[in-house]
Amino acid sequence: MTIGGEAGPMRNTKKATILLAAMAVDAGSSGIVSGATPPPPIARVIEGDRALGEYLSGECVTCHQLSGNYDGIPSIVGWPAPWLVEAMNDFKAHKRANPVMQTIAGRYSAEEIAALAVYFESLMKQPPR
């Protein structure tokens, strides 16, 4: 079976780099003088392991169709990795309201989210049948 141009699960160990912006440090606890401009958000780079993302994707594709077709649940196939990272982090932080996704996203580490994002970005939608 070919998925996204790769033969079989766990065949491609390609890694991609994803830049994640950490939340700005709270000025009250960081020692910044009142009225001073807080530092910019810290950016950190995380390697997204596509093979790990494919391995972890089983739960995702239970609802989000691997074909990329829409059947009431949005497709995440082909999403740019930064979009998926942002969405997952928003669910994890309860900034997006969906109890199921909040629970699922809450279980993943930043590295696992990056891996999922790289995997889903690498897939292409399949034509409707």
C-alpha positions in Angstrom: 0.0 0.0 0.0 1.4 3.4 -0.9 0.6 6.4 1.3 1.8 9.9 0.3 4.3 8.3 -2.1 6.0 6.1 0.5 5.7 2.4 0.5 4.4 0.9 3.8 4.5 2.3 7.3 7.6 3.5 8.9 9.6 3.5 5.7 10.6 7.1 5.5 12.7 8.5 8.3 12.9 12.0 6.8 12.9 14.7 9.4 11.7 18.3 8.9 12.4 21.3 11.0 9.4 23.1 12.6 9.8 26.4 14.3 7.6 26.8 17.4 7.2 30.0 19.2 7.0 29.7 23.0 4.7 31.9 24.9 6.3 35.2 26.1 7.5 35.0 29.7 5.2 36.7 32.1 6.8 40.1 32.9 5.8 39.8 36.6 7.8 36.7 37.2 10.7 37.4 34.9 12.4 40.2 36.7 11.5 42.8 34.0 11.2 46.3 35.3 7.6 47.6 35.3 6.9 49.4 32.0 9.8 47.8 30.2 9.2 46.0 26.9 9.1 42.3 27.4 11.4 40.1 25.4 10.1 38.6 22.2 8.7 35.1 22.3 11.4 32.5 22.4 11.5 30.4 19.2 12.6 26.8 19.4 13.2 24.4 16.6 11.9 20.9 16.8 12.7 18.1 14.4 9.6 16.5 13.1 10.1 12.8 12.4 7.8 11.7 9.6 8.0 8.0 10.5 7.1 8.7 14.1 4.2 10.9 12.8 3.0 8.1 10.6 3.2 5.7 13.6 1.2 8.1 15.8 -1.4 9.0 13.2 -3.6 5.9 13.8 -5.7 7.8 16.3 -6.0 10.8 14.0 -7.1 8.9 11.0 -9.9 7.2 13.0 -11.8 10.5 12.5 -9.9 12.5 10.0 -10.0 10.6 6.7 -6.6 9.7 5.3 -8.1 10.2 1.8 -8.4 13.9 2.6 -12.1 13.9 2.0 -14.5 15.8 4.2 -17.3 14.0 5.9 -18.2 16.3 8.7 -14.7 16.2 10.3 -12.1 18.5 8.6 -9.3 17.0 6.6 -5.8 17.5 7.9 -4.1 15.8 5.0 -1.7 18.1 3.2 -1.9 20.9 5.9 1.2 22.9 6.2 3.0 21.7 9.3 3.0 25.0 11.1 -0.8 25.1 10.8 -1.3 21.7 12.4 1.2 22.5 15.1 -0.7 25.7 15.9 -4.1 24.0 15.9 -2.9 21.1 18.1 -1.3 23.6 20.6 -4.5 25.6 20.6 -6.5 22.5 21.5 -3.9 21.5 24.1 -4.2 25.0 25.7 -8.0 24.9 25.4 -8.0 28.0 23.1 -10.0 26.0 20.6 -13.3 24.4 21.9 -13.5 20.7 21.2 -13.4 18.4 24.2 -12.3 15.4 22.1 -9.4 17.3 20.4 -8.4 18.9 23.7 -8.1 15.5 25.3 -6.2 14.0 22.3 -3.8 17.0 21.9 -3.2 17.1 25.6 -1.5 13.7 25.5 1.1 14.7 22.9 4.5 16.2 23.5 5.8 19.0 21.3 8.0 16.5 19.5 5.0 14.2 18.8 2.9 17.1 17.5 5.8 18.1 15.2 6.1 14.6 14.0 2.3 14.4 13.2 2.5 17.8 11.5 5.3 16.7 9.2 3.6 13.4 8.4 0.2 15.0 7.5 1.9 17.8 5.5 3.7 15.1 3.4 0.4 13.5 2.4 -1.7 14.5 -0.7 -5.4 14.4 -1.0 -6.7 11.5 -3.0 -9.3 12.2 -5.8 -12.9 11.4 -4.8 -14.1 8.0 -5.9 
